[in-house]
């Protein structure tokens, strides 16, 4: 079920009314949320409900057991069981074909043909997100940083909470689970702030991302015939497509959570205003980057080891992060590029990386960072590594027989509107960045205009799936 669909427009008010009608019955509210979350998730394919229920059950039981065992070797075995179960399921559904095909290609390279053993596997929606969310609980309990819960209803609700279930933010039990374990009171101002975020997120998704998507698809599908200018436009449009799509989802998720009385962590903080790659990763997909920091980078030794070991740890994190995004070498190279670019800024001393909040003064650094990020997005969007390199080469050399920008009047109108909306979004974000705000807080009159834009561009009719659903 998509946020930008008719089904969800019917689903949400029903759940909202039932939920708050039971505000004096805390446990019944949790049942409503859990059932609603399973309906929401099962809308894609009810068969995969068994996976999320199984993962929830395993980690709930392991968490309880970890609290009763003092012998470290046995505790490690339980943690290993959780890791093996969750990562095993993720690995099979998401990466089996990748490893099978890569192995076959490796043997072919050395002159020996072997069958690929490819399976027709459907990737369960959101498995990468809820796997990391439930794993963080088990790991924190193992580290004795978190008390395990005896409340199965709260835990299962925490894992499957529908606003952020399929594309984050990836929450920690230390932040979200406790909110399921205490009664919630309807807070009007908190709910209104949630509605504002929902509208802003819908604007980014429906007006910017969805309209950029079809233009990006056309350019990338026919990239060999496009002019250099069109290819550059395609990359910039994709940068805002993925940002509008993913940050739009996060805004909607955070907003939906607020109208149910929950507070989710910030996932994006104006990333295209970053002044370097280090700064970019403090602003982009914050819940994932902080997850890798706490559960991969620090256990590897973090920055407490030698310089070269720290360099290695950073690259490992970015390679794993790239691979988390998809079973393709393009994502691995995308992660490697960011890792290599991240390292110099990572080793800078604090006084060497000072930031001022003046957007205009920092515009050259912002532009350079955005350009580098866009080059990385080519690998993220391309179907293969060779296509990505070809695209980059043609972007600087291709005369092209087709010029996307000047073809079809209707397309030019849509392109112009999308570019104006992108400029408007960046100006708004720049304003709130200069005020040191972490989210966009729009006045009521502007929200009316945004809602009109949303419905003008299709409203709930021409809904496109969110990009990160495939991860």
ABEGO torsion letter per residue (X at the ends): XBAABAAAAAAAAAAAAAAAAAAABAAAAAAAAAAAAAAAAAAABAAAAAAAAAAAAAAAAAAAAAAABABAAAAAAAAAAAAAAAAAAAAAAAAAAAAAAAAAAAAAAAGBBBBAGBBBBBBBBGAAAAAAAAAAAAAAAAAGABBBBABAAAAAAAAABAAAAAAOBBBBAAAAAAAAABBBBBBAAAAAAAAAAAAAAAAAAAAAAAAAAAAAAAAAAAAAABBAAAAAAAAAAAAAAAAAAAAAAAAAAAAAAAAAGBBBBBABBGAAABABAAAAAAABGAAAAAAAAAAAAAAAGEAABBAAAAAAAAAAAAAAAAAAAEBBAAAAAAAAAAAAAAAAAAABBAAAABBBABAAAAAAAAAAAAAAAAAAAAAAABABAAAAAAAAAAAAABAEABBAAABEAAAAAAAAAAAAAAAAAAAAAAAAAAAGBABBBBBAAAAAAAAAAAAAAGEAABBBBBAAAAX
